């Protein structure tokens, strides 16, 4: 790296893992001149913004917001959606991450760290799939670090870090399992209904982005098999289905007791034993 100035940057997502990484880095490497940024997609949940404020206050750090579309630059998600002929992003066509998260971060680095060596710290956990490597920038003198993977920290360690620091989990974890845009397509139907319950206006804003191609009749919906309007109409059925046990998943203790007591009853029934 020679005499090149070095920058150490931790990008917060508004989720638990990057928050726990900020706690960890402060505790383990207090001498490191870390800079904190928050890549705002412009479509974050209010709870995410509150959590960023909380991180600022609890850890006593400055967090620079980057990204989001400024009034001057209207190329926000809706602008891109229009350009992509209403083709909503999906796990197969995840074009949103590039324009809402990676590009703003890379542009900020190019503008603010020109000619410098950049160390970027990412909160991937040791128990996560390792094919997710975060921002793989093609730029020179860019070094990505995964401290949790390097030191074998898993979900329980992250939970302990957040609890011991007094930061806790973001409040949206009560009804949603991921940080990110309010319309994120990784949400389950139950989580969409959580959005409806907690932020009705955001649910309907997401619903308004769903379109039907007038020529082909193709429907662009956030969920594979129904629109958000249909989801709302069927919410009772969906919530009931979501609470039923799924094969391979843990059953409610009460149900396990019921099934096991029925099994015992059948095994002790001589007629059933004869039939076997
Ligand atoms: S949070 Fe979801 S919708 Fe937003 S950029 Fe990431 S993948 Fe796309």
Boltz pocket constraint, residues with backbone or C-beta under 6 A from the ligand:
constraints:
  - pocket:
      binder: B
      contacts: [[A, 41], [A, 89], [A, 94], [A, 96], [A, 97], [A, 100], [A, 101], [A, 179], [A, 180], [A, 181], [A, 183], [A, 184], [A, 185], [A, 186]]
      max_distance: 6.0
